[in-house]
Amino acid sequence: MEETKWGNQTAVTQFILLGFGNLPELQILLFLLFLMIYIVTMAGNVLIIVLVVADQHLHTPMYFFLGNLSCLETCYTSTVLPRVLAGLLTGDRTISVGGCIVQLYCFASLVATECCLLAVMSYDRYLAICRPLHYAALMNDRFSLQLAVGSWLSGFTVSTNTACWMSQMIFCGPNEIDHFLCDYIALIKLSCSDTSQMVLVIFLLSFIIIILPFLLTLTSYVCIISTILRIPSTTGRQKAFSTCSSHLIIVAIFYGTLITVYMFPDTAALRDLNKVLSVFYTVLTPLANPLIYSLRNKEVKEALRKALSKTMTFITNRKLCCSHLL
């Protein structure tokens, strides 16, 4: 049953995520592309988490936050891509109303958490570059843990309120969502309940959990760049900028596409563009995180080299033991 009666109205119990259904000739290609992205994203982020946990040299606030970000990206991409891959492979794009709201809750919570974490990471870089003499005292292990836990709690607490509210909404058709994931804007448009208060609440919460962290991140980087430009040595400027350039790239990709999607009006002409831009902050940002940090960060590359060396030594010793036993 796809529909049930609600008073004099017909309540929708399933949505259809149109996704990339307007490109039928590219379904297999898109499936293979997204599958490769998913595998690389999961492997890369899990590898960073393992390196941060295993290598003593990475037990610093900067890498602690990076490990949290990688953990978040692992959950983030798993909220979106498996459903997209299933739709591309089987052609079944239906999702229950409950499943849609759960996906929306997880997705929104992780987006909000990422906004907070990026602000925390920018503040960490601000202290390291602008107040280096006080960095160790200010950004200690306890404070780092409090900032990380606060980011996760803030993201999920804010989204819990709106998800509970949306679970009480009635949807009475149409039931097609022109997107590859469940989105607040699409669900509000499909609802036949009074959504005026809901729109106001979402606007206020979005300002608190997205715009404020963005402004904090922006302020931190204005101070960081200003401090870097005052360093007399060219080598010193390059070294200081290299410690935050990777994070700045992630911030630019994430906020640039996120703000563009939600700032522009939701019109038919811009819908396909918004869908493409949504791929950047939902799919490519989790992919870019491990690639950028692993390729541009000397400490991460050194930790990876040590891990590979230990693994090869272990495998060699195992082979020698087996050959002696035989």
C-alpha positions in Angstrom: 0.0 0.0 0.0 1.5 3.3 -1.1 -1.3 5.5 0.2 -3.6 5.6 3.3 -6.7 7.7 4.0 -6.3 10.6 6.4 -9.7 12.2 7.0 -10.8 13.5 3.6 -7.3 13.5 2.2 -5.0 10.7 0.9 -1.8 10.5 3.0 1.3 9.5 1.1 3.4 6.7 2.7 6.2 6.6 0.1 8.3 9.1 -1.8 10.0 8.7 -5.2 13.5 10.2 -5.3 13.9 11.1 -8.9 17.7 11.5 -8.5 19.4 11.2 -11.9 16.5 9.4 -13.6 16.4 12.0 -16.3 19.7 10.5 -17.6 18.7 6.9 -18.3 21.6 6.3 -20.7 24.2 7.2 -17.9 22.8 5.1 -15.1 25.5 2.4 -15.2 28.3 5.0 -15.7 26.9 7.0 -12.7 26.6 3.8 -10.6 30.3 2.9 -11.3 31.5 6.4 -10.6 29.6 6.8 -7.3 30.6 3.3 -6.3 34.3 4.1 -6.8 33.9 7.4 -5.0 32.2 5.6 -2.1 34.9 3.0 -1.8 37.7 5.5 -1.9 35.9 7.8 0.5 35.3 5.1 3.1 38.9 3.6 2.7 40.5 7.0 2.9 38.6 8.3 6.0 38.9 5.0 7.8 42.7 5.0 7.1 43.0 8.5 8.6 41.1 7.4 11.7 43.3 4.4 12.2 46.5 6.5 11.7 45.4 9.2 14.2 44.5 6.5 16.8 47.6 4.3 16.2 50.4 6.9 15.7 51.6 8.7 18.9 52.9 11.6 16.8 49.4 12.4 15.7 48.0 12.6 19.2 47.6 16.4 19.1 44.4 18.5 19.0 44.8 19.2 15.2 44.8 15.5 14.4 42.2 14.7 17.0 39.8 17.0 15.2 40.9 15.6 11.9 40.0 12.1 13.2 36.6 13.4 14.2 36.1 14.9 10.8 37.0 11.7 9.1 34.6 9.7 11.3 31.9 12.2 10.5 32.6 12.0 6.7 32.3 8.2 7.0 28.9 8.4 8.5 27.9 11.3 6.2 28.7 9.5 2.9 27.0 6.3 4.2 23.8 8.3 4.8 23.6 9.4 1.1 25.5 7.2 -1.3 24.2 3.6 -0.5 20.6 4.8 -1.3 21.8 6.5 -4.5 23.7 3.4 -5.6 20.7 1.2 -5.0 18.5 3.4 -7.0 21.0 3.6 -9.9 21.5 -0.2 -9.9 17.9 -1.5 -9.5 15.9 1.5 -10.7 13.8 1.4 -7.5 13.8 5.0 -6.3 11.0 4.7 -3.7 11.6 5.4 0.0 9.1 5.4 2.8 8.1 8.6 4.5 9.7 7.3 7.8 12.9 6.3 5.9 13.0 9.7 4.3 12.7 11.5 7.6 15.4 9.3 9.2 17.7 10.0 6.2 17.0 13.7 6.5 17.6 13.6 10.3 21.0 11.9 9.9 22.0 14.0 7.0 21.0 17.3 8.6 22.6 16.3 11.9 25.9 15.5 10.2 25.9 18.7 8.2 25.3 20.7 11.3 28.1 18.8 13.1 30.5 19.4 10.3 29.8 23.1 10.4 30.7 23.1 14.1 33.7 20.9 13.6 35.1 23.1 10.8 34.7 26.2 13.1 36.5 24.3 15.9 39.3 23.3 13.5 39.7 26.9 12.3 39.8 28.1 15.9 42.5 25.5 16.6 44.6 26.8 13.7 44.0 30.4 14.8 45.4 29.7 18.3 48.4 27.7 16.7 49.3 30.6 14.3 48.1 33.8 16.0 48.8 32.8 19.6 51.5 30.1 19.4 53.0 30.8 22.9 49.6 30.2 24.6 48.5 27.3 22.3 49.5 24.4 24.5 47.8 25.9 27.6 44.6 26.9 25.8 44.1 23.9 23.5 44.7 21.1 26.0 43.3 17.6 25.7 40.3 18.3 27.9 39.3 21.4 26.0 39.8 19.6 22.7 37.5 16.8 23.8 34.9 19.3 25.1 34.9 21.1 21.7 34.6 17.8 19.7 31.8 16.5 21.9 30.0 19.9 21.9 30.1 19.8 18.0 28.5 16.4 17.8 25.9 17.2 20.5 25.0 20.5 18.9 24.5 19.0 15.5 22.3 16.2 16.6 20.3 18.2 19.2 19.3 20.9 16.7 18.2 18.3 14.1 16.2 16.3 16.6 13.8 19.1 17.1 13.0 19.6 13.4 12.9 15.8 12.7 10.4 15.3 15.5 8.3 18.1 14.1 8.5 16.8 10.5 7.5 13.3 11.6 4.1 14.8 12.6 3.5 16.4 9.2 1.0 15.0 6.7 2.0 14.4 3.1 -0.9 14.1 0.6 0.7 14.2 -2.8 2.4 14.6 -5.2 5.1 12.2 -3.8 8.0 12.9 -6.2 11.2 14.6 -4.9 13.4 15.9 -7.6 16.6 15.2 -5.8 18.9 12.2 -4.9 18.3 12.6 -1.1 15.5 13.8 1.2 15.7 17.5 1.8 13.9 20.0 4.1 12.8 22.2 1.2 11.4 19.4 -0.8 9.5 17.8 2.1 8.0 21.1 3.2 6.8 21.8 -0.3 5.1 18.3 -0.5 3.4 18.6 2.9 -0.2 19.6 3.2 0.2 20.5 6.8 0.7 24.1 8.0 4.4 24.6 7.6 4.7 28.4 8.3 6.1 27.8 11.9 8.3 25.0 10.7 9.9 27.2 8.0 10.6 29.9 10.7 12.1 27.3 13.1 14.3 25.9 10.3 15.5 29.3 9.3 16.4 30.3 12.9 18.2 26.9 13.6 20.0 27.1 10.3 21.3 30.5 11.2 22.5 29.3 14.6 24.1 26.1 13.4 25.4 27.0 9.9 25.8 30.8 9.6 27.3 31.4 13.0 30.0 28.7 12.6 30.6 30.0 9.1 31.2 33.5 10.4 33.5 32.1 13.2 35.4 30.2 10.6 35.7 33.2 8.3 36.8 35.4 11.2 39.5 32.9 12.3 40.9 32.8 8.8 40.9 36.5 8.3 43.0 36.7 11.5 45.2 33.8 10.4 45.9 35.3 6.9 46.5 38.7 8.4 49.1 37.1 10.8 50.8 35.1 8.1 51.2 38.2 5.9 53.0 40.0 8.7 55.6 37.2 9.0 58.9 38.7 7.6 60.4 35.4 6.3 59.1 33.9 3.1 59.8 30.4 4.4 58.0 31.2 7.6 54.9 32.4 5.7 54.9 29.3 3.5 55.2 27.0 6.6 52.4 28.8 8.5 50.1 28.7 5.5 50.8 25.1 4.7 49.4 24.1 8.2 46.0 25.6 7.4 45.7 25.5 3.6 44.3 21.9 3.5 41.6 22.9 6.0 40.8 26.0 4.0 40.3 24.0 0.8 37.7 21.8 2.6 36.0 24.8 4.1 35.8 26.5 0.7 34.3 23.5 -1.1 31.8 22.7 1.7 30.5 26.1 2.5 30.8 27.4 -1.1 28.4 24.8 -2.5 26.2 24.5 0.6 25.4 28.2 0.7 25.0 28.4 -3.0 22.4 25.7 -3.0 20.3 27.2 -0.2 20.8 30.9 -1.0 19.5 30.7 -4.6 15.7 30.3 -5.1 14.4 26.8 -5.8 13.3 27.3 -9.4 13.0 24.7 -12.2 15.8 26.4 -14.1 18.2 26.1 -11.2 17.1 22.7 -9.9 19.5 20.7 -12.0 22.4 23.0 -11.0 21.5 22.7 -7.4 21.5 19.0 -7.7 25.0 19.0 -9.2 26.2 21.4 -6.5 24.7 19.2 -3.8 26.9 16.4 -5.1 29.9 18.6 -4.1 29.0 19.0 -0.4 27.4 15.5 0.0 29.8 13.4 -2.0 33.0 15.2 -3.0 33.7 16.9 0.3 34.0 13.5 2.2 36.2 12.3 -0.7 38.4 15.4 -0.7 39.0 15.3 3.1 41.3 12.2 3.1 42.9 13.0 -0.3 43.8 16.6 0.6 45.0 15.8 4.1 47.0 12.7 3.1 48.6 14.3 0.0 49.4 17.7 1.5 50.3 16.8 5.1 53.8 15.6 5.9 52.9 14.1 9.3 50.1 12.0 7.9 52.3 10.8 5.0 55.0 9.9 7.5 52.5 8.0 9.7 51.3 6.1 6.6 54.8 5.3 5.6 55.6 3.9 9.1 52.3 1.9 9.1 53.1 0.4 5.7 56.6 -0.4 6.8 55.4 -2.2 10.0 52.8 -4.1 7.9 55.4 -5.3 5.4 57.7 -6.3 8.2 54.9 -8.3 9.9 54.0 -10.0 6.6 57.6 -10.9 5.9 58.1 -12.3 9.4 54.9 -14.4 9.1 56.1 -15.8 5.8 59.5 -16.7 7.4 57.8 -18.4 10.4 55.5 -20.4 8.0 58.5 -21.5 5.9 60.4 -22.6 9.0 57.4 -24.6 10.2 57.1 -26.3 6.8 
